[in-house]
Each structure stands twice: as C-alpha cells, then as structure tokens.
Amino acid sequence: MKTATKIEQILPEYRPVLFIDDSNGAEFIISSTVATKETAKAKDKKEYPVFHLEISSSSHPFYTGNEKILDTAGRVEKFKARQAVAKESKSKVKKVKKSVK
C-alpha cells in the first residue's frame, strides 16, 4: 500500500465535473477541483458533480459573435444635455459674481 505524500494530501483531487451554462443550457464535462454539493446526469447518462455558470464560451458575445448593440446615440445626447446644463449653471454663477462686485 502506497502512502500519500504531504503534497498529495494538500492538493485537491481532480475529477470530472459537469459545468452547465444557465443562460443557454450548454453542458461541458471538464476535469476540475471545484467544490460542489449537487450532482446531475449529463447527456452521456452518467452522474457527475455539477457546477452552474452564468456565462460560458457558448453564450459569451465575444465567442459567439452576437454582440449587443449599445444605444450610443442616446448616450451621447444625454452627455451633451448634461454638459449644456453645467455650462448654463456656470454662466449664471459668473453673472452673480459680477453683480456682487
């Protein structure tokens, strides 16, 4: 019988883990040391410890090419409106300072 070395006692055990992407239901079986309490059956009908992901390579816009288009025109207009209000209030402060002198 082989005794475990100190390093083997410290390091966690690698085992197959089922990772499930909650955004699209994609499943990956990857060797991992992640701690899980839940188990589930994969598509291959075997039971694995399961870890749920919010996003993975199967749903991330960088990997899928489905980028979300941001409303940049709306953001620019909001920025310009804030700048106009700030400029207007600054000019009011200057007028008040001149009238006080």
Backbone as JSON Lines, residues from 0, in Angstrom:
{"i":0,"aa":"M","n":[0.84,-1.19,0.0],"ca":[0.0,0.0,0.0],"c":[0.88,1.25,0.0]}
{"i":1,"aa":"K","n":[0.59,2.14,-0.9],"ca":[1.38,3.36,-1.03],"c":[0.8,4.44,-0.1]}
{"i":2,"aa":"T","n":[1.67,5.11,0.63],"ca":[1.21,6.2,1.5],"c":[1.26,7.5,0.72]}
{"i":3,"aa":"A","n":[0.34,8.38,1.01],"ca":[0.27,9.68,0.32],"c":[1.34,10.61,0.87]}
{"i":4,"aa":"T","n":[1.95,11.33,-0.03],"ca":[2.94,12.31,0.4],"c":[2.21,13.54,0.93]}
{"i":5,"aa":"K","n":[2.97,14.45,1.55],"ca":[2.35,15.65,2.1],"c":[1.7,16.49,1.0]}
{"i":6,"aa":"I","n":[2.34,16.56,-0.16],"ca":[1.79,17.34,-1.27],"c":[0.48,16.73,-1.74]}
{"i":7,"aa":"E","n":[0.42,15.42,-1.86],"ca":[-0.81,14.76,-2.3],"c":[-1.93,14.96,-1.29]}
{"i":8,"aa":"Q","n":[-1.61,15.12,-0.02],"ca":[-2.62,15.35,1.0],"c":[-3.15,16.78,0.92]}
{"i":9,"aa":"I","n":[-2.31,17.73,0.5],"ca":[-2.71,19.14,0.45],"c":[-3.51,19.45,-0.81]}
{"i":10,"aa":"L","n":[-3.07,18.95,-1.94],"ca":[-3.7,19.26,-3.21],"c":[-5.09,18.64,-3.32]}
{"i":11,"aa":"P","n":[-6.05,19.39,-3.87],"ca":[-7.38,18.82,-4.07],"c":[-7.38,17.79,-5.19]}
{"i":12,"aa":"E","n":[-8.37,16.95,-5.19],"ca":[-8.47,15.89,-6.18],"c":[-9.15,16.38,-7.46]}
{"i":13,"aa":"Y","n":[-8.55,16.1,-8.6],"ca":[-9.18,16.39,-9.88],"c":[-10.17,15.3,-10.19]}
{"i":14,"aa":"R","n":[-11.34,15.7,-10.68],"ca":[-12.36,14.73,-11.08],"c":[-13.22,15.35,-12.16]}
{"i":15,"aa":"P","n":[-13.91,14.57,-12.96],"ca":[-14.78,15.15,-13.99],"c":[-15.95,15.88,-13.34]}
{"i":16,"aa":"V","n":[-16.21,17.1,-13.79],"ca":[-17.31,17.91,-13.27],"c":[-18.15,18.39,-14.44]}
{"i":17,"aa":"L","n":[-19.47,18.36,-14.27],"ca":[-20.4,18.84,-15.28],"c":[-20.65,20.32,-15.05]}
{"i":18,"aa":"F","n":[-20.24,21.16,-16.01],"ca":[-20.49,22.6,-15.95],"c":[-21.69,22.9,-16.84]}
{"i":19,"aa":"I","n":[-22.69,23.58,-16.29],"ca":[-23.89,23.91,-17.04],"c":[-24.01,25.42,-17.15]}
{"i":20,"aa":"D","n":[-24.12,25.91,-18.39],"ca":[-24.31,27.34,-18.66],"c":[-25.79,27.63,-18.48]}
{"i":21,"aa":"D","n":[-26.14,28.41,-17.45],"ca":[-27.55,28.7,-17.16],"c":[-28.21,29.59,-18.2]}
{"i":22,"aa":"S","n":[-27.43,30.35,-18.97],"ca":[-28.03,31.25,-19.95],"c":[-28.54,30.53,-21.2]}
{"i":23,"aa":"N","n":[-27.91,29.4,-21.56],"ca":[-28.37,28.68,-22.76],"c":[-28.44,27.16,-22.6]}
{"i":24,"aa":"G","n":[-28.1,26.65,-21.43],"ca":[-28.23,25.22,-21.17],"c":[-27.09,24.36,-21.69]}
{"i":25,"aa":"A","n":[-26.03,24.95,-22.19],"ca":[-24.9,24.17,-22.71],"c":[-24.22,23.43,-21.57]}
{"i":26,"aa":"E","n":[-23.74,22.23,-21.86],"ca":[-23.08,21.4,-20.86],"c":[-21.65,21.08,-21.28]}
{"i":27,"aa":"F","n":[-20.74,21.12,-20.31],"ca":[-19.34,20.78,-20.53],"c":[-18.9,19.86,-19.41]}
{"i":28,"aa":"I","n":[-18.18,18.8,-19.74],"ca":[-17.58,17.94,-18.72],"c":[-16.09,18.2,-18.77]}
{"i":29,"aa":"I","n":[-15.58,18.76,-17.66],"ca":[-14.19,19.16,-17.59],"c":[-13.61,18.67,-16.27]}
{"i":30,"aa":"S","n":[-12.38,18.24,-16.29],"ca":[-11.7,17.84,-15.06],"c":[-11.44,19.08,-14.23]}
{"i":31,"aa":"S","n":[-11.88,19.04,-12.95],"ca":[-11.79,20.23,-12.11],"c":[-11.68,19.84,-10.64]}
{"i":32,"aa":"T","n":[-11.28,20.83,-9.83],"ca":[-11.22,20.63,-8.38],"c":[-12.3,21.43,-7.68]}
{"i":33,"aa":"V","n":[-13.22,22.04,-8.42],"ca":[-14.26,22.88,-7.84],"c":[-15.11,22.06,-6.86]}
{"i":34,"aa":"A","n":[-15.44,22.7,-5.72],"ca":[-16.24,22.03,-4.7],"c":[-17.73,22.17,-5.05]}
{"i":35,"aa":"T","n":[-18.43,21.05,-5.13],"ca":[-19.86,21.07,-5.43],"c":[-20.59,20.12,-4.5]}
{"i":36,"aa":"K","n":[-21.83,20.44,-4.21],"ca":[-22.67,19.56,-3.4],"c":[-23.74,18.88,-4.24]}
{"i":37,"aa":"E","n":[-24.04,19.46,-5.39],"ca":[-25.1,18.98,-6.26],"c":[-24.53,18.04,-7.32]}
{"i":38,"aa":"T","n":[-25.34,17.06,-7.73],"ca":[-24.97,16.17,-8.84],"c":[-26.09,16.17,-9.87]}
{"i":39,"aa":"A","n":[-25.74,15.81,-11.1],"ca":[-26.73,15.75,-12.18],"c":[-26.24,14.78,-13.24]}
{"i":40,"aa":"K","n":[-27.19,14.31,-14.05],"ca":[-26.84,13.42,-15.15],"c":[-26.56,14.25,-16.39]}
{"i":41,"aa":"A","n":[-25.48,13.92,-17.06],"ca":[-25.11,14.6,-18.29],"c":[-25.8,13.91,-19.46]}
{"i":42,"aa":"K","n":[-25.55,14.41,-20.66],"ca":[-26.14,13.83,-21.86],"c":[-25.67,12.4,-22.11]}
{"i":43,"aa":"D","n":[-24.5,12.04,-21.54],"ca":[-23.99,10.68,-21.7],"c":[-24.58,9.72,-20.66]}
{"i":44,"aa":"K","n":[-25.6,10.17,-19.91],"ca":[-26.35,9.39,-18.92],"c":[-25.55,9.05,-17.66]}
{"i":45,"aa":"K","n":[-24.36,9.63,-17.49],"ca":[-23.57,9.41,-16.28],"c":[-23.82,10.54,-15.3]}
{"i":46,"aa":"E","n":[-23.68,10.23,-14.02],"ca":[-23.88,11.23,-12.97],"c":[-22.54,11.89,-12.62]}
{"i":47,"aa":"Y","n":[-22.56,13.21,-12.56],"ca":[-21.36,14.0,-12.25],"c":[-21.69,15.06,-11.2]}
{"i":48,"aa":"P","n":[-20.67,15.52,-10.48],"ca":[-20.87,16.72,-9.67],"c":[-21.15,17.87,-10.65]}
{"i":49,"aa":"V","n":[-22.06,18.77,-10.31],"ca":[-22.45,19.82,-11.25],"c":[-22.13,21.2,-10.68]}
{"i":50,"aa":"F","n":[-21.72,22.1,-11.59],"ca":[-21.42,23.48,-11.24],"c":[-22.11,24.37,-12.27]}
{"i":51,"aa":"H","n":[-22.94,25.31,-11.81],"ca":[-23.69,26.19,-12.71],"c":[-22.91,27.47,-13.0]}
{"i":52,"aa":"L","n":[-22.9,27.87,-14.27],"ca":[-22.21,29.07,-14.72],"c":[-23.23,30.08,-15.21]}
{"i":53,"aa":"E","n":[-22.96,31.37,-15.0],"ca":[-23.83,32.4,-15.55],"c":[-23.57,32.6,-17.04]}
{"i":54,"aa":"I","n":[-22.32,32.45,-17.43],"ca":[-21.94,32.66,-18.83],"c":[-20.72,31.79,-19.14]}
{"i":55,"aa":"S","n":[-20.65,31.3,-20.35],"ca":[-19.51,30.47,-20.78],"c":[-19.15,30.85,-22.21]}
{"i":56,"aa":"S","n":[-18.21,30.12,-22.77],"ca":[-17.81,30.41,-24.15],"c":[-18.94,30.16,-25.14]}
{"i":57,"aa":"S","n":[-19.92,29.34,-24.77],"ca":[-21.03,29.08,-25.7],"c":[-22.07,30.18,-25.69]}
{"i":58,"aa":"S","n":[-22.02,31.09,-24.7],"ca":[-23.0,32.17,-24.66],"c":[-22.39,33.56,-24.6]}
{"i":59,"aa":"H","n":[-21.07,33.66,-24.44],"ca":[-20.42,34.97,-24.34],"c":[-20.37,35.63,-25.72]}
{"i":60,"aa":"P","n":[-20.74,36.92,-25.81],"ca":[-20.76,37.6,-27.11],"c":[-19.42,37.6,-27.84]}
{"i":61,"aa":"F","n":[-18.31,37.61,-27.12],"ca":[-17.01,37.6,-27.78],"c":[-16.8,36.33,-28.58]}
{"i":62,"aa":"Y","n":[-17.23,35.19,-28.04],"ca":[-17.02,33.91,-28.7],"c":[-18.12,33.59,-29.72]}
{"i":63,"aa":"T","n":[-19.34,34.06,-29.47],"ca":[-20.44,33.73,-30.36],"c":[-20.56,34.7,-31.53]}
{"i":64,"aa":"G","n":[-20.0,35.91,-31.39],"ca":[-20.11,36.9,-32.44],"c":[-21.41,37.68,-32.39]}
{"i":65,"aa":"N","n":[-22.25,37.41,-31.41],"ca":[-23.53,38.12,-31.25],"c":[-23.36,39.25,-30.27]}
{"i":66,"aa":"E","n":[-22.79,40.35,-30.73],"ca":[-22.57,41.49,-29.86],"c":[-23.86,42.25,-29.66]}
{"i":67,"aa":"K","n":[-24.03,42.79,-28.47],"ca":[-25.19,43.63,-28.2],"c":[-24.85,45.04,-28.66]}
{"i":68,"aa":"I","n":[-25.76,45.62,-29.4],"ca":[-25.54,46.98,-29.89],"c":[-26.03,47.95,-28.82]}
{"i":69,"aa":"L","n":[-25.14,48.81,-28.38],"ca":[-25.49,49.79,-27.36],"c":[-26.07,51.03,-28.01]}
{"i":70,"aa":"D","n":[-26.94,51.68,-27.3],"ca":[-27.55,52.91,-27.79],"c":[-26.58,54.06,-27.57]}
{"i":71,"aa":"T","n":[-25.54,54.12,-28.41],"ca":[-24.52,55.15,-28.22],"c":[-25.05,56.53,-28.55]}
{"i":72,"aa":"A","n":[-25.96,56.63,-29.51],"ca":[-26.5,57.94,-29.86],"c":[-27.28,58.51,-28.68]}
{"i":73,"aa":"G","n":[-28.05,57.69,-28.02],"ca":[-28.79,58.14,-26.85],"c":[-27.86,58.55,-25.73]}
{"i":74,"aa":"R","n":[-26.79,57.83,-25.55],"ca":[-25.82,58.17,-24.51],"c":[-25.13,59.49,-24.81]}
{"i":75,"aa":"V","n":[-24.8,59.7,-26.08],"ca":[-24.14,60.95,-26.48],"c":[-25.08,62.12,-26.25]}
{"i":76,"aa":"E","n":[-26.34,61.96,-26.6],"ca":[-27.31,63.04,-26.4],"c":[-27.47,63.36,-24.91]}
{"i":77,"aa":"K","n":[-27.51,62.35,-24.07],"ca":[-27.6,62.58,-22.63],"c":[-26.38,63.32,-22.12]}
{"i":78,"aa":"F","n":[-25.21,62.95,-22.62],"ca":[-23.97,63.61,-22.21],"c":[-24.0,65.08,-22.62]}
{"i":79,"aa":"K","n":[-24.4,65.35,-23.86],"ca":[-24.46,66.73,-24.34],"c":[-25.46,67.55,-23.53]}
{"i":80,"aa":"A","n":[-26.58,66.95,-23.16],"ca":[-27.58,67.66,-22.36],"c":[-27.0,68.01,-20.98]}
{"i":81,"aa":"R","n":[-26.28,67.07,-20.37],"ca":[-25.66,67.35,-19.07],"c":[-24.63,68.46,-19.19]}
{"i":82,"aa":"Q","n":[-23.86,68.44,-20.27],"ca":[-22.85,69.47,-20.48],"c":[-23.5,70.84,-20.65]}
{"i":83,"aa":"A","n":[-24.62,70.9,-21.38],"ca":[-25.32,72.17,-21.59],"c":[-25.83,72.72,-20.26]}
{"i":84,"aa":"V","n":[-26.39,71.86,-19.42],"ca":[-26.88,72.28,-18.11],"c":[-25.72,72.79,-17.26]}
{"i":85,"aa":"A","n":[-24.61,72.09,-17.28],"ca":[-23.45,72.5,-16.49],"c":[-22.91,73.84,-16.98]}
{"i":86,"aa":"K","n":[-22.86,74.02,-18.29],"ca":[-22.36,75.28,-18.86],"c":[-23.3,76.44,-18.49]}
{"i":87,"aa":"E","n":[-24.6,76.18,-18.54],"ca":[-25.59,77.21,-18.2],"c":[-25.48,77.62,-16.73]}
{"i":88,"aa":"S","n":[-25.34,76.65,-15.85],"ca":[-25.23,76.98,-14.43],"c":[-23.91,77.7,-14.14]}
{"i":89,"aa":"K","n":[-22.86,77.38,-14.87],"ca":[-21.57,78.06,-14.71],"c":[-21.68,79.52,-15.12]}
{"i":90,"aa":"S","n":[-22.39,79.79,-16.22],"ca":[-22.55,81.17,-16.68],"c":[-23.4,81.97,-15.69]}
{"i":91,"aa":"K","n":[-24.38,81.35,-15.05],"ca":[-25.2,82.02,-14.04],"c":[-24.35,82.41,-12.84]}
{"i":92,"aa":"V","n":[-23.44,81.53,-12.44],"ca":[-22.56,81.8,-11.31],"c":[-21.66,82.99,-11.64]}
{"i":93,"aa":"K","n":[-21.14,83.05,-12.87],"ca":[-20.28,84.17,-13.28],"c":[-21.06,85.48,-13.25]}
{"i":94,"aa":"K","n":[-22.32,85.47,-13.71],"ca":[-23.14,86.69,-13.7],"c":[-23.38,87.16,-12.27]}
{"i":95,"aa":"V","n":[-23.65,86.24,-11.36],"ca":[-23.89,86.58,-9.96],"c":[-22.62,87.18,-9.36]}
{"i":96,"aa":"K","n":[-21.48,86.6,-9.65],"ca":[-20.21,87.12,-9.12],"c":[-19.94,88.53,-9.63]}
{"i":97,"aa":"K","n":[-20.25,88.8,-10.92],"ca":[-20.03,90.14,-11.48],"c":[-20.96,91.16,-10.84]}
{"i":98,"aa":"S","n":[-22.21,90.76,-10.58],"ca":[-23.17,91.71,-10.0],"c":[-22.86,92.0,-8.53]}
{"i":99,"aa":"V","n":[-22.21,91.07,-7.84],"ca":[-21.84,91.24,-6.43],"c":[-20.7,92.22,-6.32]}
{"i":100,"aa":"K","n":[-19.78,92.25,-7.23],"ca":[-18.61,93.12,-7.18],"c":[-19.01,94.5,-7.39]}
